[in-house]
Amino acid sequence: MGMVGFYAGSFNPFTNGHLQIVKKAAKCFDKVIVGIGHNVEKKERIDRNKMKQAIDKTIVEENLKNVEVIIYDGLTIDKARECKADILIRGLRNGTDYEYEENISAINEKMANMDTCYFRAGDLGYLSSSIVMELYNNNKGINRYVPRAVAELLNSLR
């Protein structure tokens, strides 16, 4: 089977920054699972099933044949193990992200003996789902910040 990476997030919405991480990970792993989780601390702005469909469309359009999208509840580490993942995938925008992610990674390593692989957001480091939603809620264009299928989904919700 080879190396399996598990990229978890609320993806609410899935941005071009997230897509960039998926593309980088798809080059490094035999299989990448994008897990749409439920973060109790974040309000679910968009139905997860609809977001999954938009991400699935994007994955097909980008010809990422080794990427699969799933929806899950509960702890990421439990789902990653259930999916036989070898490594957790995270994107880093900045030093603040790194501090935050390192704490979670340390716990995951202790709990499940599973390491985390970081990918840099690079030139999309400024982009977050919250910023996209702020623009969207104020009727500003979001098309350059999210994949086409996600923009279509958001615009259909207006």
Beta strands, then each sheet from edge to edge (+ up, - down):
strand 1: 4-9
strand 2: 31-36
strand 3: 67-71
strand 4: 87-92
strand 5: 115-120
sheet 1: 3+ 2+ 1+ 4+ 5+
end
